[in-house]
């Protein structure tokens, strides 16, 4: 298995739920792409899944939608 040189998983794990939401919202509308961003977004998606948050609004199967900004209400992700 390939080991990433990007420390995204560890950095995201240290963030509070509110900081994770802010991190997600900074990515909405960002059209840039590259291998580092792909790894970052994969780590972001996994961190949402690792927490006891209802994130079905933004995560469906293997994909995560960055189409709209989000907020959190009682552990449930909602569109802002």
N, C-alpha and C positions, 0 to 999 in steps of 0.2 A: 504494500500500500504506500502510495506517495504521501510524504509528509509536507505540508504546506509551510512556506516560510512566512506566511502572513499570520500574525497573532490575533486574528479577529475573534475567534471563539472565546479566548480568555478575556479579552477586553469587553465583549458583550455580556459575558457572564457576570461581570462586576457591576453592570449598570442596574439601576432600579427600574421598575416597570415604567415609570414616567420617563426616564431617560431613554429607555428602549423605544417608546412611542415617539419621542423627539427624534431619535436616530432614524426611525422609519420615515417620519414626515420629511426629513431633509432629503430623502431619496426620491420622493414623489416629484415627477416632472423632470428628473435628471435623465437625459438621453444618452449620457456617456456610457461606454461599454469597454470592457477589457477583462483580462483574466483575474486581476486583483479585485475588480468590482464584482465579478461573478462569484468569487470565493467569499467576499464580504456579504453579499446578499444571501448566499446559501447559509452562511453562519448566522445571519440575522434571522432568517426563517427558522432555522433549527433552534435558536434561542427562544423564539416565541413558542415553539412546540414544547420546549423543555419546561416551560412555566405553566402554572395552572390557570392560564388565560384562555378564554373562548375566542379563538382567532380564526374561526371558520369563514368569517367575512372576507379575510384577506388571503387565506391559505386554502388551496383546494388541491389535494393530491400532492404532486411534486412542484406545483407552481405557487408563487406568491404575487399577488396583484399590487402594483405600485400606482394605481390609477387615481387614488384619492387619499387625502390626508385622513388620519384616524385620531380617535381619542379613546379613552378607556372609562367605563362606567361599571364599577363593581366587579372588575375582573373580566368584563365583556368588552371586546373591541367593537367600536362603532365608528361610522363615518363622521368626520368633523363637519 
